[in-house]
Amino acid sequence: MKPGTLTAEPAAHADAAANEKPVLAILTIDDDIQHFRGNRANFADLLATGEQMGFIAYVLTVKHLKLDRPRLLGYTYDSKSENWAKAYFPRPDIIYNRIPQREDERLPRVRKKLLSVARQPDIQLFNRRFFNKWTLFQWLNESKQTRPFIPETKRLTESLVLSSLLRRHSHLYLKPVRGKAGVGIMSVRVQPEKNLPYRLQIQEEKGSRTYRCATMNKLWDRVLKQSRAVGEPYIAQQGITLASVNGRPFDLRALVQKNISGQWELTGIGARVAGDTSITTHVPRGGYIDEPEKLLVSVFGQEKAQKVLAKVRSTVLLLARQIERSSKHRMGEMSMDLGVDASGGLWFFEANSKPMKFDEPHIRKKSLEQIFRYSQYLYHTARQHKGGVSP
């Protein structure tokens, strides 16, 4: 693929006949050098899937999203020449927000445009914004059904928060509220038998650093220094002792998406095993992908593993519904990080409203198709309501 190569195409999709098809725009941010940002391989896969499923689909930047025009300048991908091409497309019926960075989404011009889109009765927007970790836990704590899956979590505003949590839990995770891919996460363990009882491990781009502190004050100073370097507020969260294989803990990644009936459905579950010295199970940090059932059977045996998996399948839908309800915005998909502890208990760690693509081929294929199945639901529901906003 040649991500920087652009050619011009005629506005072949702008005629009335073509406009009888549902039109989906993948929204991203413009870029002075590359024309648009985002995962181009993912965009190309989405466009190919959309074409197969009877859609007109194209990539659209915030800059080119002109709400007062019937035709918009967008980008399409030619797999034969491996080139991206500019062309004019019909105004979208559905907008799938894939603006790749939080910083881009927080820009005033972007926020203003997303607000304007949300007010358009003839455009169905989904996945309007990234999640904030602290807000997520607040949402899930609002429901008696989802609260049991949440580790104890506090905003890390002062040393008293840290010390009081460490009195209840000998292991904590400290996470930036808008963090990505595990960068900046800290792990704190209390080891009272040691001369330097506080062990702090900080996840970096490559590997991690470990500090040992003699006192709570010294620990807090080091935590404060790190959080200031990241430039984000932090949350402090009860550490869960995860089930492990060969001494390496693992967690589960679930992808939930809405289907052609507009209902949440589990697309697939993957597993990520932690690297040797990593705080997290992220693959770029030395983790690796494995099969959830195989890992769970090796820890719990066949019968209990099946019960755990059944619990995961029902819980992720419960969590997704509560998150969407509390967010007060229409959502079409989210990924979740879940932990299984040594006794088989299930814990929610994180959700992402802009899921990265899953490497497991069966999950990947279904995930692309579900975007368009849900878009079909939005399209037909809006037409039935004569341009009204669907539930």
Buried (B, 14 or more C-beta within 10 A) or exposed (E): EEBEEBEEBEEEBBEEEBBEBBBBBBBBBBEEEEBBBBBBEBBBBBBBBBBEBEBBBBBBBBBBBEEEEEBBBBBBBBEEEEBBBBBBBBBBBBBBBBBBBBEBBEBEEBEEBBEEBBEBEEBBBBBBBBBBBBEBBBBBBEBEEBEEBBBEBBBBEEBEBBEEBBEEBBBBBBBBBBBBBBBBBBBBBBEEEEEEBBBBBBBEEEEBEEBBBEEBEBBBEBBBEBBEEBEBBBBBBBBBEBBBBEEBBBBBBBBBBBBBEBEBBBBBBBBBBBBEEBBBBBBEBBBEBBEBBEBBBBBBEEEBBBEBBEBBEEBBBBBBBBBBEBBEBBBBBBBBBBBBEEEBBBBBBBBBBBBEBBEBEEBBBBBBBBBBBBBBBBBBBBBEEEEEBBE
